Amino acid sequence: MPKKDYYDDPAAPPANSLVVAGATVVRDDSGRVLMIERTDVEEGAR
């Protein structure tokens, strides 16, 4: 069953888990974007 996201929905079911997420862009002194490698899927984060 796919995950369904609810935002400010009074009819949403009660939460049963909490997923923390965040994003940032880090550049080096040359302006290049520094990437991370995800360990769960073994590829660069998008």
N, CA, C and O atoms as a Maestro MAE file, in Angstrom:
{
 s_m_m2io_version
 :::
 2.0.0
}

f_m_ct {
 s_m_title
 :::
 protein
 m_atom[184] {
  # First column is atom index #
  i_m_mmod_type
  r_m_x_coord
  r_m_y_coord
  r_m_z_coord
  i_m_residue_number
  s_m_chain_name
  s_m_pdb_residue_name
  s_m_pdb_atom_name
  i_m_atomic_number
  :::
  1 25 0.849 -1.173 0.000 1 A "MET " " N  " 7
  2 3 0.000 0.000 0.000 1 A "MET " " CA " 6
  3 2 0.900 1.243 0.000 1 A "MET " " C  " 6
  4 15 1.754 1.374 0.876 1 A "MET " " O  " 8
  5 25 0.730 2.136 -0.942 2 A "PRO " " N  " 7
  6 3 1.562 3.343 -0.984 2 A "PRO " " CA " 6
  7 2 1.263 4.271 0.190 2 A "PRO " " C  " 6
  8 15 0.166 4.286 0.748 2 A "PRO " " O  " 8
  9 25 2.281 5.034 0.532 3 A "LYS " " N  " 7
  10 3 2.146 6.006 1.615 3 A "LYS " " CA " 6
  11 2 1.371 7.205 1.112 3 A "LYS " " C  " 6
  12 15 1.593 7.667 -0.007 3 A "LYS " " O  " 8
  13 25 0.461 7.714 1.928 4 A "LYS " " N  " 7
  14 3 -0.295 8.912 1.568 4 A "LYS " " CA " 6
  15 2 0.062 10.013 2.557 4 A "LYS " " C  " 6
  16 15 0.033 9.797 3.768 4 A "LYS " " O  " 8
  17 25 0.397 11.182 2.050 5 A "ASP " " N  " 7
  18 3 0.715 12.329 2.882 5 A "ASP " " CA " 6
  19 2 -0.527 13.187 3.075 5 A "ASP " " C  " 6
  20 15 -1.297 13.413 2.141 5 A "ASP " " O  " 8
  21 25 -0.707 13.658 4.299 6 A "TYR " " N  " 7
  22 3 -1.817 14.546 4.625 6 A "TYR " " CA " 6
  23 2 -1.233 15.857 5.124 6 A "TYR " " C  " 6
  24 15 -0.269 15.854 5.891 6 A "TYR " " O  " 8
  25 25 -1.795 16.961 4.704 7 A "TYR " " N  " 7
  26 3 -1.356 18.267 5.180 7 A "TYR " " CA " 6
  27 2 -2.578 19.071 5.582 7 A "TYR " " C  " 6
  28 15 -3.422 19.398 4.749 7 A "TYR " " O  " 8
  29 25 -2.664 19.385 6.862 8 A "ASP " " N  " 7
  30 3 -3.747 20.218 7.385 8 A "ASP " " CA " 6
  31 2 -5.114 19.668 6.970 8 A "ASP " " C  " 6
  32 15 -5.992 20.412 6.531 8 A "ASP " " O  " 8
  33 25 -5.273 18.352 7.117 9 A "ASP " " N  " 7
  34 3 -6.523 17.695 6.736 9 A "ASP " " CA " 6
  35 2 -7.219 17.175 7.983 9 A "ASP " " C  " 6
  36 15 -6.748 16.210 8.584 9 A "ASP " " O  " 8
  37 25 -8.325 17.784 8.388 10 A "PRO " " N  " 7
  38 3 -9.004 17.341 9.601 10 A "PRO " " CA " 6
  39 2 -9.544 15.917 9.497 10 A "PRO " " C  " 6
  40 15 -9.801 15.280 10.518 10 A "PRO " " O  " 8
  41 25 -9.718 15.415 8.283 11 A "ALA " " N  " 7
  42 3 -10.216 14.050 8.106 11 A "ALA " " CA " 6
  43 2 -9.092 13.017 8.058 11 A "ALA " " C  " 6
  44 15 -9.355 11.829 7.873 11 A "ALA " " O  " 8
  45 25 -7.850 13.452 8.221 12 A "ALA " " N  " 7
  46 3 -6.707 12.532 8.169 12 A "ALA " " CA " 6
  47 2 -6.738 11.583 9.368 12 A "ALA " " C  " 6
  48 15 -7.176 11.967 10.452 12 A "ALA " " O  " 8
  49 25 -6.273 10.340 9.173 13 A "PRO " " N  " 7
  50 3 -6.192 9.408 10.310 13 A "PRO " " CA " 6
  51 2 -5.094 9.861 11.276 13 A "PRO " " C  " 6
  52 15 -4.225 10.646 10.897 13 A "PRO " " O  " 8
  53 25 -5.126 9.376 12.513 14 A "PRO " " N  " 7
  54 3 -4.068 9.756 13.463 14 A "PRO " " CA " 6
  55 2 -2.697 9.272 12.985 14 A "PRO " " C  " 6
  56 15 -2.579 8.232 12.338 14 A "PRO " " O  " 8
  57 25 -1.682 10.040 13.316 15 A "ALA " " N  " 7
  58 3 -0.311 9.682 12.925 15 A "ALA " " CA " 6
  59 2 0.129 8.421 13.652 15 A "ALA " " C  " 6
  60 15 -0.189 8.230 14.826 15 A "ALA " " O  " 8
  61 25 0.873 7.546 12.941 16 A "ASN " " N  " 7
  62 3 1.418 6.351 13.579 16 A "ASN " " CA " 6
  63 2 2.936 6.308 13.490 16 A "ASN " " C  " 6
  64 15 3.558 5.367 13.983 16 A "ASN " " O  " 8
  65 25 3.539 7.315 12.865 17 A "SER " " N  " 7
  66 3 4.991 7.413 12.804 17 A "SER " " CA " 6
  67 2 5.376 8.852 12.479 17 A "SER " " C  " 6
  68 15 4.549 9.642 12.024 17 A "SER " " O  " 8
  69 25 6.630 9.174 12.716 18 A "LEU " " N  " 7
  70 3 7.158 10.498 12.429 18 A "LEU " " CA " 6
  71 2 8.377 10.334 11.543 18 A "LEU " " C  " 6
  72 15 9.293 9.587 11.888 18 A "LEU " " O  " 8
  73 25 8.408 11.012 10.418 19 A "VAL " " N  " 7
  74 3 9.535 10.959 9.506 19 A "VAL " " CA " 6
  75 2 10.156 12.342 9.447 19 A "VAL " " C  " 6
  76 15 9.502 13.313 9.064 19 A "VAL " " O  " 8
  77 25 11.411 12.424 9.828 20 A "VAL " " N  " 7
  78 3 12.128 13.695 9.820 20 A "VAL " " CA " 6
  79 2 12.891 13.808 8.509 20 A "VAL " " C  " 6
  80 15 13.582 12.874 8.103 20 A "VAL " " O  " 8
  81 25 12.763 14.948 7.851 21 A "ALA " " N  " 7
  82 3 13.450 15.146 6.574 21 A "ALA " " CA " 6
  83 2 14.019 16.555 6.528 21 A "ALA " " C  " 6
  84 15 13.512 17.467 7.181 21 A "ALA " " O  " 8
  85 25 15.060 16.714 5.759 22 A "GLY " " N  " 7
  86 3 15.652 18.033 5.588 22 A "GLY " " CA " 6
  87 2 16.476 18.054 4.309 22 A "GLY " " C  " 6
  88 15 16.805 17.009 3.748 22 A "GLY " " O  " 8
  89 25 16.799 19.241 3.866 23 A "ALA " " N  " 7
  90 3 17.589 19.378 2.649 23 A "ALA " " CA " 6
  91 2 18.468 20.616 2.759 23 A "ALA " " C  " 6
  92 15 18.099 21.602 3.397 23 A "ALA " " O  " 8
  93 25 19.619 20.552 2.136 24 A "THR " " N  " 7
  94 3 20.524 21.693 2.097 24 A "THR " " CA " 6
  95 2 21.422 21.563 0.867 24 A "THR " " C  " 6
  96 15 21.608 20.467 0.338 24 A "THR " " O  " 8
  97 25 21.962 22.664 0.428 25 A "VAL " " N  " 7
  98 3 22.949 22.662 -0.654 25 A "VAL " " CA " 6
  99 2 24.235 23.245 -0.085 25 A "VAL " " C  " 6
  100 15 24.231 24.334 0.490 25 A "VAL " " O  " 8
  101 25 25.342 22.512 -0.247 26 A "VAL " " N  " 7
  102 3 26.643 22.960 0.250 26 A "VAL " " CA " 6
  103 2 27.568 23.124 -0.942 26 A "VAL " " C  " 6
  104 15 27.694 22.222 -1.771 26 A "VAL " " O  " 8
  105 25 28.212 24.274 -1.023 27 A "ARG " " N  " 7
  106 3 29.154 24.543 -2.119 27 A "ARG " " CA " 6
  107 2 30.555 24.713 -1.552 27 A "ARG " " C  " 6
  108 15 30.733 25.233 -0.451 27 A "ARG " " O  " 8
  109 25 31.550 24.266 -2.319 28 A "ASP " " N  " 7
  110 3 32.933 24.476 -1.906 28 A "ASP " " CA " 6
  111 2 33.391 25.866 -2.365 28 A "ASP " " C  " 6
  112 15 32.605 26.627 -2.928 28 A "ASP " " O  " 8
  113 25 34.653 26.187 -2.124 29 A "ASP " " N  " 7
  114 3 35.173 27.515 -2.464 29 A "ASP " " CA " 6
  115 2 35.149 27.813 -3.963 29 A "ASP " " C  " 6
  116 15 35.201 28.975 -4.366 29 A "ASP " " O  " 8
  117 25 35.071 26.761 -4.793 30 A "SER " " N  " 7
  118 3 35.005 26.944 -6.252 30 A "SER " " CA " 6
  119 2 33.568 27.052 -6.751 30 A "SER " " C  " 6
  120 15 33.338 27.251 -7.944 30 A "SER " " O  " 8
  121 25 32.602 26.923 -5.845 31 A "GLY " " N  " 7
  122 3 31.201 27.010 -6.237 31 A "GLY " " CA " 6
  123 2 30.589 25.684 -6.625 31 A "GLY " " C  " 6
  124 15 29.418 25.631 -7.002 31 A "GLY " " O  " 8
  125 25 31.368 24.595 -6.539 32 A "ARG " " N  " 7
  126 3 30.826 23.282 -6.885 32 A "ARG " " CA " 6
  127 2 29.885 22.808 -5.789 32 A "ARG " " C  " 6
  128 15 30.109 23.061 -4.605 32 A "ARG " " O  " 8
  129 25 28.831 22.119 -6.201 33 A "VAL " " N  " 7
  130 3 27.886 21.560 -5.236 33 A "VAL " " CA " 6
  131 2 28.464 20.249 -4.714 33 A "VAL " " C  " 6
  132 15 28.821 19.369 -5.496 33 A "VAL " " O  " 8
  133 25 28.552 20.122 -3.410 34 A "LEU " " N  " 7
  134 3 29.053 18.899 -2.784 34 A "LEU " " CA " 6
  135 2 27.875 17.951 -2.583 34 A "LEU " " C  " 6
  136 15 26.832 18.350 -2.064 34 A "LEU " " O  " 8
  137 25 28.044 16.702 -2.993 35 A "MET " " N  " 7
  138 3 26.963 15.719 -2.940 35 A "MET " " CA " 6
  139 2 27.241 14.685 -1.853 35 A "MET " " C  " 6
  140 15 28.386 14.468 -1.457 35 A "MET " " O  " 8
  141 25 26.170 14.055 -1.383 36 A "ILE " " N  " 7
  142 3 26.294 12.937 -0.462 36 A "ILE " " CA " 6
  143 2 25.902 11.663 -1.200 36 A "ILE " " C  " 6
  144 15 25.194 11.715 -2.205 36 A "ILE " " O  " 8
  145 25 26.357 10.530 -0.705 37 A "GLU " " N  " 7
  146 3 25.925 9.252 -1.249 37 A "GLU " " CA " 6
  147 2 24.983 8.620 -0.252 37 A "GLU " " C  " 6
  148 15 25.338 8.420 0.910 37 A "GLU " " O  " 8
  149 25 23.789 8.307 -0.702 38 A "ARG " " N  " 7
  150 3 22.811 7.670 0.177 38 A "ARG " " CA " 6
  151 2 23.227 6.229 0.434 38 A "ARG " " C  " 6
  152 15 23.614 5.518 -0.494 38 A "ARG " " O  " 8
  153 25 23.150 5.798 1.678 39 A "THR " " N  " 7
  154 3 23.535 4.425 2.001 39 A "THR " " CA " 6
  155 2 22.382 3.452 1.771 39 A "THR " " C  " 6
  156 15 22.613 2.248 1.656 39 A "THR " " O  " 8
  157 25 21.150 3.946 1.700 40 A "ASP " " N  " 7
  158 3 20.022 3.031 1.531 40 A "ASP " " CA " 6
  159 2 19.825 2.597 0.084 40 A "ASP " " C  " 6
  160 15 19.302 1.510 -0.161 40 A "ASP " " O  " 8
  161 25 20.231 3.423 -0.884 41 A "VAL " " N  " 7
  162 3 20.054 3.056 -2.282 41 A "VAL " " CA " 6
  163 2 21.357 3.123 -3.072 41 A "VAL " " C  " 6
  164 15 21.350 2.897 -4.282 41 A "VAL " " O  " 8
  165 25 22.463 3.427 -2.420 42 A "GLU " " N  " 7
  166 3 23.796 3.454 -3.012 42 A "GLU " " CA " 6
  167 2 23.873 4.306 -4.281 42 A "GLU " " C  " 6
  168 15 24.435 3.877 -5.289 42 A "GLU " " O  " 8
  169 25 23.317 5.495 -4.228 43 A "GLU " " N  " 7
  170 3 23.432 6.442 -5.326 43 A "GLU " " CA " 6
  171 2 23.470 7.853 -4.746 43 A "GLU " " C  " 6
  172 15 23.225 8.052 -3.556 43 A "GLU " " O  " 8
  173 25 23.772 8.807 -5.582 44 A "GLY " " N  " 7
  174 3 23.801 10.178 -5.115 44 A "GLY " " CA " 6
  175 2 22.415 10.666 -4.724 44 A "GLY " " C  " 6
  176 15 21.420 10.302 -5.351 44 A "GLY " " O  " 8
  177 25 22.354 11.477 -3.704 45 A "ALA " " N  " 7
  178 3 21.070 12.043 -3.284 45 A "ALA " " CA " 6
  179 2 20.593 13.031 -4.332 45 A "ALA " " C  " 6
  180 15 21.400 13.705 -4.972 45 A "ALA " " O  " 8
  181 25 19.300 13.115 -4.505 46 A "ARG " " N  " 7
  182 3 18.729 14.034 -5.502 46 A "ARG " " CA " 6
  183 2 17.948 15.109 -4.831 46 A "ARG " " C  " 6
  184 15 17.391 15.978 -5.502 46 A "ARG " " O  " 8
  :::
 }
 m_bond[183] {
  # First column is bond index #
  i_m_from
  i_m_to
  i_m_order
  :::
  1 1 2 1
  2 2 3 1
  3 3 4 2
  4 3 5 1
  5 5 6 1
  6 6 7 1
  7 7 8 2
  8 7 9 1
  9 9 10 1
  10 10 11 1
  11 11 12 2
  12 11 13 1
  13 13 14 1
  14 14 15 1
  15 15 16 2
  16 15 17 1
  17 17 18 1
  18 18 19 1
  19 19 20 2
  20 19 21 1
  21 21 22 1
  22 22 23 1
  23 23 24 2
  24 23 25 1
  25 25 26 1
  26 26 27 1
  27 27 28 2
  28 27 29 1
  29 29 30 1
  30 30 31 1
  31 31 32 2
  32 31 33 1
  33 33 34 1
  34 34 35 1
  35 35 36 2
  36 35 37 1
  37 37 38 1
  38 38 39 1
  39 39 40 2
  40 39 41 1
  41 41 42 1
  42 42 43 1
  43 43 44 2
  44 43 45 1
  45 45 46 1
  46 46 47 1
  47 47 48 2
  48 47 49 1
  49 49 50 1
  50 50 51 1
  51 51 52 2
  52 51 53 1
  53 53 54 1
  54 54 55 1
  55 55 56 2
  56 55 57 1
  57 57 58 1
  58 58 59 1
  59 59 60 2
  60 59 61 1
  61 61 62 1
  62 62 63 1
  63 63 64 2
  64 63 65 1
  65 65 66 1
  66 66 67 1
  67 67 68 2
  68 67 69 1
  69 69 70 1
  70 70 71 1
  71 71 72 2
  72 71 73 1
  73 73 74 1
  74 74 75 1
  75 75 76 2
  76 75 77 1
  77 77 78 1
  78 78 79 1
  79 79 80 2
  80 79 81 1
  81 81 82 1
  82 82 83 1
  83 83 84 2
  84 83 85 1
  85 85 86 1
  86 86 87 1
  87 87 88 2
  88 87 89 1
  89 89 90 1
  90 90 91 1
  91 91 92 2
  92 91 93 1
  93 93 94 1
  94 94 95 1
  95 95 96 2
  96 95 97 1
  97 97 98 1
  98 98 99 1
  99 99 100 2
  100 99 101 1
  101 101 102 1
  102 102 103 1
  103 103 104 2
  104 103 105 1
  105 105 106 1
  106 106 107 1
  107 107 108 2
  108 107 109 1
  109 109 110 1
  110 110 111 1
  111 111 112 2
  112 111 113 1
  113 113 114 1
  114 114 115 1
  115 115 116 2
  116 115 117 1
  117 117 118 1
  118 118 119 1
  119 119 120 2
  120 119 121 1
  121 121 122 1
  122 122 123 1
  123 123 124 2
  124 123 125 1
  125 125 126 1
  126 126 127 1
  127 127 128 2
  128 127 129 1
  129 129 130 1
  130 130 131 1
  131 131 132 2
  132 131 133 1
  133 133 134 1
  134 134 135 1
  135 135 136 2
  136 135 137 1
  137 137 138 1
  138 138 139 1
  139 139 140 2
  140 139 141 1
  141 141 142 1
  142 142 143 1
  143 143 144 2
  144 143 145 1
  145 145 146 1
  146 146 147 1
  147 147 148 2
  148 147 149 1
  149 149 150 1
  150 150 151 1
  151 151 152 2
  152 151 153 1
  153 153 154 1
  154 154 155 1
  155 155 156 2
  156 155 157 1
  157 157 158 1
  158 158 159 1
  159 159 160 2
  160 159 161 1
  161 161 162 1
  162 162 163 1
  163 163 164 2
  164 163 165 1
  165 165 166 1
  166 166 167 1
  167 167 168 2
  168 167 169 1
  169 169 170 1
  170 170 171 1
  171 171 172 2
  172 171 173 1
  173 173 174 1
  174 174 175 1
  175 175 176 2
  176 175 177 1
  177 177 178 1
  178 178 179 1
  179 179 180 2
  180 179 181 1
  181 181 182 1
  182 182 183 1
  183 183 184 2
  :::
 }
}
